[in-house]
């Protein structure tokens, strides 16, 4: 029973670690830089979404911004 608990705890830790990473990657870029770029693109996407004339999708705008910066999708979680 303790082996099962340890395995479940380990799986939970890996899952939380994956969700803490930005969902985009680019070779030669550190995790901190990728997260900063992702937050910047997400902020611009949110701004476009809440602009009455544009009303764009936050996720689509974020993906387009990250693609324009040379990133590719690395994780595909439903929460992203």
N, CA, C and O atoms as CSV, one atom per row, in Angstrom:
chain,resi,resn,atom,element,x,y,z
A,1,UNK,N,N,0.816,-1.198,0.000
A,1,UNK,CA,C,0.000,0.000,0.000
A,1,UNK,C,C,0.863,1.268,0.000
A,1,UNK,O,O,0.502,2.264,-0.627
A,2,UNK,N,N,1.993,1.232,0.697
A,2,UNK,CA,C,2.848,2.422,0.723
A,2,UNK,C,C,3.493,2.666,-0.641
A,2,UNK,O,O,3.770,3.813,-0.992
A,3,UNK,N,N,3.734,1.612,-1.408
A,3,UNK,CA,C,4.302,1.778,-2.742
A,3,UNK,C,C,3.307,2.488,-3.654
A,3,UNK,O,O,3.684,3.344,-4.455
A,4,UNK,N,N,2.048,2.127,-3.523
A,4,UNK,CA,C,1.005,2.775,-4.324
A,4,UNK,C,C,0.890,4.251,-3.956
A,4,UNK,O,O,0.760,5.102,-4.836
A,5,UNK,N,N,0.936,4.553,-2.688
A,5,UNK,CA,C,0.876,5.956,-2.243
A,5,UNK,C,C,2.078,6.747,-2.768
A,5,UNK,O,O,1.931,7.881,-3.225
A,6,UNK,N,N,3.254,6.145,-2.701
A,6,UNK,CA,C,4.452,6.823,-3.177
A,6,UNK,C,C,4.365,7.070,-4.682
A,6,UNK,O,O,4.760,8.132,-5.161
A,7,UNK,N,N,3.851,6.095,-5.423
A,7,UNK,CA,C,3.712,6.250,-6.868
A,7,UNK,C,C,2.701,7.352,-7.207
A,7,UNK,O,O,2.931,8.148,-8.118
A,8,UNK,N,N,1.602,7.397,-6.486
A,8,UNK,CA,C,0.602,8.442,-6.713
A,8,UNK,C,C,1.149,9.818,-6.369
A,8,UNK,O,O,0.887,10.782,-7.087
A,9,UNK,N,N,1.897,9.923,-5.294
A,9,UNK,CA,C,2.499,11.200,-4.909
A,9,UNK,C,C,3.505,11.659,-5.955
A,9,UNK,O,O,3.557,12.839,-6.301
A,10,UNK,N,N,4.295,10.730,-6.453
A,10,UNK,CA,C,5.275,11.067,-7.482
A,10,UNK,C,C,4.588,11.522,-8.767
A,10,UNK,O,O,5.030,12.482,-9.398
A,11,UNK,N,N,3.523,10.849,-9.154
A,11,UNK,CA,C,2.772,11.242,-10.350
A,11,UNK,C,C,2.160,12.622,-10.176
A,11,UNK,O,O,2.137,13.409,-11.123
A,12,UNK,N,N,1.666,12.926,-8.991
A,12,UNK,CA,C,1.087,14.242,-8.711
A,12,UNK,C,C,2.141,15.333,-8.804
A,12,UNK,O,O,1.880,16.403,-9.355
A,13,UNK,N,N,3.312,15.075,-8.278
A,13,UNK,CA,C,4.396,16.061,-8.329
A,13,UNK,C,C,4.795,16.341,-9.778
A,13,UNK,O,O,4.998,17.497,-10.149
A,14,UNK,N,N,4.909,15.289,-10.603
A,14,UNK,CA,C,5.248,15.493,-12.013
A,14,UNK,C,C,4.143,16.244,-12.748
A,14,UNK,O,O,4.434,17.086,-13.597
A,15,UNK,N,N,2.881,15.955,-12.435
A,15,UNK,CA,C,1.772,16.654,-13.085
A,15,UNK,C,C,1.761,18.134,-12.718
A,15,UNK,O,O,1.520,18.985,-13.574
A,16,UNK,N,N,2.018,18.439,-11.465
A,16,UNK,CA,C,2.068,19.843,-11.041
A,16,UNK,C,C,3.251,20.560,-11.678
A,16,UNK,O,O,3.148,21.734,-12.034
A,17,UNK,N,N,4.354,19.874,-11.820
A,17,UNK,CA,C,5.515,20.468,-12.473
A,17,UNK,C,C,5.250,20.773,-13.937
A,17,UNK,O,O,5.715,21.787,-14.458
A,18,UNK,N,N,4.509,19.906,-14.597
A,18,UNK,CA,C,4.177,20.140,-16.009
A,18,UNK,C,C,3.245,21.326,-16.164
A,18,UNK,O,O,3.373,22.090,-17.121
A,19,UNK,N,N,2.316,21.493,-15.246
A,19,UNK,CA,C,1.388,22.624,-15.333
A,19,UNK,C,C,2.054,23.939,-14.956
A,19,UNK,O,O,1.538,25.005,-15.291
A,20,UNK,N,N,3.184,23.888,-14.270
A,20,UNK,CA,C,3.882,25.105,-13.873
A,20,UNK,C,C,4.788,25.624,-14.990
A,20,UNK,O,O,5.314,26.734,-14.901
A,21,UNK,N,N,4.967,24.832,-16.027
A,21,UNK,CA,C,5.816,25.236,-17.143
A,21,UNK,C,C,4.983,25.927,-18.212
A,21,UNK,O,O,3.798,25.631,-18.365
A,22,UNK,N,N,5.594,26.843,-18.950
A,22,UNK,CA,C,4.840,27.459,-20.050
A,22,UNK,C,C,4.547,26.417,-21.116
A,22,UNK,O,O,5.363,25.521,-21.329
A,23,UNK,N,N,3.420,26.505,-21.784
A,23,UNK,CA,C,3.045,25.495,-22.773
A,23,UNK,C,C,3.734,25.663,-24.125
A,23,UNK,O,O,3.304,25.066,-25.112
A,24,UNK,N,N,4.781,26.454,-24.184
A,24,UNK,CA,C,5.507,26.694,-25.435
A,24,UNK,C,C,6.990,26.517,-25.193
A,24,UNK,O,O,7.476,26.747,-24.086
A,25,UNK,N,N,7.705,26.112,-26.216
A,25,UNK,CA,C,9.150,25.955,-26.086
A,25,UNK,C,C,9.847,26.498,-27.331
A,25,UNK,O,O,9.263,26.611,-28.409
A,26,UNK,N,N,11.105,26.823,-27.133
A,26,UNK,CA,C,11.942,27.335,-28.222
A,26,UNK,C,C,13.375,26.961,-27.858
A,26,UNK,O,O,13.806,27.184,-26.727
A,27,UNK,N,N,14.100,26.405,-28.788
A,27,UNK,CA,C,15.461,25.978,-28.472
A,27,UNK,C,C,16.334,27.179,-28.134
A,27,UNK,O,O,16.265,28.223,-28.783
A,28,UNK,N,N,17.147,27.009,-27.113
A,28,UNK,CA,C,18.057,28.061,-26.699
A,28,UNK,C,C,17.452,29.108,-25.780
A,28,UNK,O,O,18.096,30.114,-25.478
A,29,UNK,N,N,16.218,28.885,-25.330
A,29,UNK,CA,C,15.543,29.847,-24.461
A,29,UNK,C,C,15.307,29.188,-23.109
A,29,UNK,O,O,14.824,28.059,-23.030
A,30,UNK,N,N,15.652,29.906,-22.054
A,30,UNK,CA,C,15.450,29.354,-20.706
A,30,UNK,C,C,13.966,29.348,-20.344
A,30,UNK,O,O,13.151,30.018,-20.980
A,31,UNK,N,N,13.643,28.593,-19.332
A,31,UNK,CA,C,12.251,28.477,-18.881
A,31,UNK,C,C,11.714,29.829,-18.403
A,31,UNK,O,O,10.554,30.160,-18.645
A,32,UNK,N,N,12.552,30.600,-17.730
A,32,UNK,CA,C,12.121,31.904,-17.226
A,32,UNK,C,C,11.795,32.874,-18.361
A,32,UNK,O,O,10.815,33.616,-18.288
A,33,UNK,N,N,12.613,32.865,-19.397
A,33,UNK,CA,C,12.369,33.739,-20.547
A,33,UNK,C,C,11.099,33.304,-21.270
A,33,UNK,O,O,10.292,34.140,-21.677
A,34,UNK,N,N,10.925,31.994,-21.429
A,34,UNK,CA,C,9.717,31.485,-22.097
A,34,UNK,C,C,8.468,31.851,-21.294
A,34,UNK,O,O,7.444,32.213,-21.874
A,35,UNK,N,N,8.547,31.760,-19.976
A,35,UNK,CA,C,7.396,32.113,-19.140
A,35,UNK,C,C,7.112,33.612,-19.232
A,35,UNK,O,O,5.949,34.013,-19.266
A,36,UNK,N,N,8.141,34.435,-19.273
A,36,UNK,CA,C,7.938,35.884,-19.404
A,36,UNK,C,C,7.301,36.224,-20.751
A,36,UNK,O,O,6.399,37.058,-20.821
A,37,UNK,N,N,7.774,35.573,-21.824
A,37,UNK,CA,C,7.166,35.803,-23.138
A,37,UNK,C,C,5.719,35.341,-23.162
A,37,UNK,O,O,4.857,36.008,-23.734
A,38,UNK,N,N,5.452,34.192,-22.535
A,38,UNK,CA,C,4.077,33.676,-22.494
A,38,UNK,C,C,3.156,34.633,-21.734
A,38,UNK,O,O,2.038,34.904,-22.170
A,39,UNK,N,N,3.632,35.137,-20.602
A,39,UNK,CA,C,2.817,36.078,-19.826
A,39,UNK,C,C,2.579,37.360,-20.604
A,39,UNK,O,O,1.489,37.928,-20.541
A,40,UNK,N,N,3.586,37.826,-21.339
A,40,UNK,CA,C,3.434,39.025,-22.155
A,40,UNK,C,C,2.400,38.798,-23.260
A,40,UNK,O,O,1.529,39.638,-23.484
A,41,UNK,N,N,2.503,37.662,-23.945
A,41,UNK,CA,C,1.550,37.356,-25.018
A,41,UNK,C,C,0.143,37.151,-24.458
A,41,UNK,O,O,-0.837,37.578,-25.069
A,42,UNK,N,N,0.041,36.503,-23.308
A,42,UNK,CA,C,-1.274,36.291,-22.703
A,42,UNK,C,C,-1.900,37.623,-22.310
A,42,UNK,O,O,-3.104,37.818,-22.475
A,43,UNK,N,N,-1.086,38.541,-21.789
A,43,UNK,CA,C,-1.594,39.865,-21.415
A,43,UNK,C,C,-2.101,40.626,-22.632
A,43,UNK,O,O,-3.143,41.278,-22.577
A,44,UNK,N,N,-1.352,40.538,-23.737
A,44,UNK,CA,C,-1.804,41.202,-24.963
A,44,UNK,C,C,-3.085,40.558,-25.486
A,44,UNK,O,O,-3.972,41.252,-25.982
A,45,UNK,N,N,-3.183,39.222,-25.378
A,45,UNK,CA,C,-4.397,38.529,-25.801
A,45,UNK,C,C,-5.596,38.922,-24.957
A,45,UNK,O,O,-6.700,39.080,-25.478
A,46,UNK,N,N,-5.385,39.082,-23.645
A,46,UNK,CA,C,-6.473,39.505,-22.762
A,46,UNK,C,C,-6.889,40.932,-23.083
A,46,UNK,O,O,-8.076,41.257,-23.049
A,47,UNK,N,N,-5.922,41.782,-23.393
A,47,UNK,CA,C,-6.233,43.157,-23.755
A,47,UNK,C,C,-7.062,43.206,-25.038
A,47,UNK,O,O,-8.022,43.970,-25.132
A,48,UNK,N,N,-6.684,42.383,-26.030
A,48,UNK,CA,C,-7.461,42.333,-27.270
A,48,UNK,C,C,-8.864,41.786,-27.022
A,48,UNK,O,O,-9.831,42.233,-27.639
A,49,UNK,N,N,-8.967,40.819,-26.120
A,49,UNK,CA,C,-10.272,40.218,-25.830
A,49,UNK,C,C,-11.231,41.244,-25.221
A,49,UNK,O,O,-12.413,41.284,-25.563
A,50,UNK,N,N,-10.715,42.058,-24.328
A,50,UNK,CA,C,-11.572,43.010,-23.633
A,50,UNK,C,C,-11.669,44.366,-24.332
A,50,UNK,O,O,-12.275,45.294,-23.795
A,51,UNK,N,N,-11.078,44.490,-25.526
A,51,UNK,CA,C,-11.263,45.681,-26.339
A,51,UNK,C,C,-12.558,45.488,-27.126
A,51,UNK,O,O,-12.666,44.544,-27.908
A,52,UNK,N,N,-13.540,46.365,-26.931
A,52,UNK,CA,C,-14.863,46.139,-27.537
A,52,UNK,C,C,-14.850,45.967,-29.054
A,52,UNK,O,O,-15.615,45.158,-29.578
A,53,UNK,N,N,-14.009,46.698,-29.769
A,53,UNK,CA,C,-14.020,46.604,-31.224
A,53,UNK,C,C,-13.416,45.292,-31.722
A,53,UNK,O,O,-13.833,44.772,-32.757
A,54,UNK,N,N,-12.441,44.758,-30.996
A,54,UNK,CA,C,-11.728,43.567,-31.453
A,54,UNK,C,C,-12.391,42.294,-30.922
A,54,UNK,O,O,-12.778,41.424,-31.702
A,55,UNK,N,N,-12.520,42.186,-29.629
A,55,UNK,CA,C,-13.161,41.057,-28.943
A,55,UNK,C,C,-12.610,39.706,-29.400
A,55,UNK,O,O,-13.381,38.782,-29.662
A,56,UNK,N,N,-11.274,39.582,-29.499
A,56,UNK,CA,C,-10.616,38.360,-29.965
A,56,UNK,C,C,-10.564,37.312,-28.864
A,56,UNK,O,O,-10.747,37.628,-27.688
A,57,UNK,N,N,-10.317,36.077,-29.241
A,57,UNK,CA,C,-10.147,34.990,-28.284
A,57,UNK,C,C,-8.771,35.116,-27.631
A,57,UNK,O,O,-7.772,35.315,-28.323
A,58,UNK,N,N,-8.715,35.002,-26.316
A,58,UNK,CA,C,-7.442,35.131,-25.598
A,58,UNK,C,C,-6.477,34.032,-26.032
A,58,UNK,O,O,-5.309,34.309,-26.307
A,59,UNK,N,N,-6.950,32.793,-26.097
A,59,UNK,CA,C,-6.073,31.675,-26.451
A,59,UNK,C,C,-5.556,31.779,-27.881
A,59,UNK,O,O,-4.382,31.507,-28.131
A,60,UNK,N,N,-6.411,32.167,-28.818
A,60,UNK,CA,C,-5.969,32.299,-30.206
A,60,UNK,C,C,-4.954,33.427,-30.348
A,60,UNK,O,O,-3.967,33.288,-31.071
A,61,UNK,N,N,-5.191,34.539,-29.666
A,61,UNK,CA,C,-4.248,35.660,-29.726
A,61,UNK,C,C,-2.912,35.287,-29.096
A,61,UNK,O,O,-1.855,35.658,-29.607
A,62,UNK,N,N,-2.958,34.551,-27.987
A,62,UNK,CA,C,-1.734,34.124,-27.318
A,62,UNK,C,C,-0.943,33.173,-28.205
A,62,UNK,O,O,0.274,33.310,-28.330
A,63,UNK,N,N,-1.622,32.210,-28.824
A,63,UNK,CA,C,-0.941,31.272,-29.718
A,63,UNK,C,C,-0.299,31.999,-30.901
A,63,UNK,O,O,0.832,31.695,-31.279
A,64,UNK,N,N,-1.014,32.949,-31.476
A,64,UNK,CA,C,-0.474,33.698,-32.613
A,64,UNK,C,C,0.749,34.516,-32.199
A,64,UNK,O,O,1.727,34.586,-32.943
A,65,UNK,N,N,0.701,35.122,-31.041
A,65,UNK,CA,C,1.823,35.923,-30.538
A,65,UNK,C,C,3.045,35.041,-30.287
A,65,UNK,O,O,4.158,35.397,-30.673
A,66,UNK,N,N,2.839,33.893,-29.642
A,66,UNK,CA,C,3.961,33.004,-29.348
A,66,UNK,C,C,4.544,32.424,-30.636
A,66,UNK,O,O,5.758,32.255,-30.739
A,67,UNK,N,N,3.702,32.122,-31.608
A,67,UNK,CA,C,4.178,31.614,-32.891
A,67,UNK,C,C,4.991,32.689,-33.607
A,67,UNK,O,O,6.007,32.390,-34.234
A,68,UNK,N,N,4.542,33.941,-33.514
A,68,UNK,CA,C,5.272,35.045,-34.142
A,68,UNK,C,C,6.640,35.251,-33.492
A,68,UNK,O,O,7.567,35.743,-34.137
A,69,UNK,N,N,6.768,34.878,-32.227
A,69,UNK,CA,C,8.051,35.001,-31.525
A,69,UNK,C,C,8.935,33.772,-31.730
A,69,UNK,O,O,10.045,33.717,-31.201
A,70,UNK,N,N,8.462,32.797,-32.483
A,70,UNK,CA,C,9.282,31.632,-32.805
A,70,UNK,C,C,9.103,30.445,-31.892
A,70,UNK,O,O,9.902,29.511,-31.952
A,71,UNK,N,N,8.096,30.439,-31.056
A,71,UNK,CA,C,7.850,29.328,-30.138
A,71,UNK,C,C,6.951,28.293,-30.802
A,71,UNK,O,O,6.183,28.602,-31.714
A,72,UNK,N,N,7.063,27.065,-30.326
A,72,UNK,CA,C,6.153,26.009,-30.760
A,72,UNK,C,C,5.517,25.404,-29.518
A,72,UNK,O,O,6.095,25.452,-28.432
A,73,UNK,N,N,4.339,24.841,-29.677
A,73,UNK,CA,C,3.632,24.255,-28.546
A,73,UNK,C,C,4.364,23.049,-27.997
A,73,UNK,O,O,4.779,22.176,-28.759
A,74,UNK,N,N,4.530,22.989,-26.678
A,74,UNK,CA,C,5.244,21.869,-26.081
A,74,UNK,C,C,4.326,20.996,-25.246
A,74,UNK,O,O,4.555,19.791,-25.143
A,75,UNK,N,N,3.306,21.564,-24.655
A,75,UNK,CA,C,2.348,20.804,-23.847
A,75,UNK,C,C,0.962,21.075,-24.366
A,75,UNK,O,O,0.667,22.189,-24.798
A,76,UNK,N,N,0.117,20.089,-24.332
A,76,UNK,CA,C,-1.236,20.273,-24.798
A,76,UNK,C,C,-2.193,19.810,-23.713
A,76,UNK,O,O,-2.782,18.734,-23.815
A,77,UNK,N,N,-2.347,20.615,-22.684
A,77,UNK,CA,C,-3.283,20.329,-21.607
A,77,UNK,C,C,-4.588,21.051,-21.884
A,77,UNK,O,O,-4.570,22.144,-22.450
A,78,UNK,N,N,-5.718,20.477,-21.503
A,78,UNK,CA,C,-6.994,21.143,-21.740
A,78,UNK,C,C,-7.114,22.479,-21.018
A,78,UNK,O,O,-7.856,23.357,-21.460
A,79,UNK,N,N,-6.389,22.643,-19.907
A,79,UNK,CA,C,-6.495,23.897,-19.151
A,79,UNK,C,C,-5.832,25.052,-19.875
A,79,UNK,O,O,-6.123,26.200,-19.540
A,80,UNK,N,N,-4.940,24.819,-20.867
A,80,UNK,CA,C,-4.279,25.889,-21.592
A,80,UNK,C,C,-5.164,26.349,-22.681
A,80,UNK,O,O,-4.801,27.256,-23.430
